[in-house]
Amino acid sequence: MTHWRYRITTHTVADIRKQVPGSEQVEDVPPTIFCDDQGACYFDAAPNRLTDAIVSLLDQVGEEGWELVQIAFRPHEMVAFWKQPV
């Protein structure tokens, strides 16, 4: 039977923005819907630098051997729940 240890990390909006090159110029971008000529619409299909920044932040903890279990978004921070075999 596998035994786990757990870790909870919190990341503020400032933490996430630090992951973006040129972060001093990053602005909050409202969600956008894109529709193709067939009538199919996609929510936020365009690249998003802030989404890429979240991936970068999560990759840093993942490289330490932690497996992401869940993320909870709060108004001004992100909480990540991790597990790792003991």
TADAVEN-V606952 format. One record per pair of residues at least 24 apart in sequence whose ideal C-beta (glycine too) atoms are under 6 Angstrom apart, sorted by sequence separation. I is the first residue (numbers start at 1). GAP is how many residues later the second one is. D is the distance in whole Angstrom. If there is no record, write none. Layout:
I_GAP_D, I_GAP_D
This chain:
20_29_5, 20_33_5, 19_34_4, 16_37_5, 19_37_4, 16_38_6, 19_38_5, 11_46_6, 13_63_6, 12_65_5, 10_67_5, 11_67_5, 10_69_5, 9_71_5, 8_73_6, 7_75_4, 6_77_5, 4_79_5, 5_79_6, 5_81_5, 2_83_5, 3_83_4
